[in-house]
Amino acid sequence: MSTSITGYFQDEDTKKWIKVHNGAAVFNPENMADSWGARLEDFIKIKLKTGVYKYFKK
């Protein structure tokens, strides 16, 4: 059996946050500083999907 962790974790020394998905930290190898956020809100993205609803009468 195995365990895979997904979530946001804070480094104890720097107090910065990083995103972990399926047990692996998501990062940019060319600029590691971009992978860490000073606040958890830096990682939150909200998407709204709207559509057109059509109603038909019989």
C-alpha positions as CSV (number, residue, x, y, z in Angstrom):
1,M,0.0,0.0,0.0
2,S,1.1,3.6,-0.6
3,T,0.0,7.0,0.5
4,S,0.0,10.1,-1.7
5,I,-0.4,13.5,-0.1
6,T,-1.9,16.6,-1.7
7,G,-2.1,20.0,-0.1
8,Y,-0.2,23.1,1.0
9,F,2.6,22.9,3.5
10,Q,4.6,25.5,5.4
11,D,8.3,25.3,5.9
12,E,9.2,25.6,9.6
13,D,12.3,27.7,9.1
14,T,11.2,30.3,6.5
15,K,7.4,30.1,7.2
16,K,6.8,30.0,3.4
17,W,4.3,27.8,1.8
18,I,4.6,25.2,-1.0
19,K,2.0,23.2,-3.0
20,V,2.3,19.4,-3.0
21,H,0.3,17.4,-5.4
22,N,0.3,13.5,-5.2
23,G,3.4,13.6,-3.0
24,A,5.5,15.8,-5.2
25,A,6.2,19.5,-4.8
26,V,5.2,21.6,-7.8
27,F,8.1,23.9,-8.7
28,N,9.8,25.7,-11.5
29,P,13.4,24.3,-11.8
30,E,14.7,27.5,-13.3
31,N,13.5,29.7,-10.5
32,M,12.8,27.8,-7.2
33,A,11.8,31.0,-5.4
34,D,8.6,31.1,-7.6
35,S,7.5,27.8,-6.1
36,W,7.2,29.2,-2.5
37,G,4.6,31.6,-1.4
38,A,4.8,34.0,1.5
39,R,1.1,33.5,2.1
40,L,-1.2,30.6,1.5
41,E,-3.5,32.9,-0.5
42,D,-0.8,33.2,-3.2
43,F,-1.7,29.7,-4.4
44,I,-5.5,30.0,-4.4
45,K,-7.1,30.4,-7.8
46,I,-10.8,30.7,-8.4
47,K,-12.5,29.7,-11.6
48,L,-16.0,30.5,-12.4
49,K,-17.7,28.7,-15.3
50,T,-20.9,30.1,-16.6
51,G,-23.1,28.8,-19.3
52,V,-26.2,29.4,-21.3
53,Y,-29.3,27.5,-20.0
54,K,-32.1,26.9,-22.4
55,Y,-35.5,25.8,-21.3
56,F,-37.9,24.1,-23.7
57,K,-41.7,23.8,-23.2
58,K,-43.5,20.7,-24.4
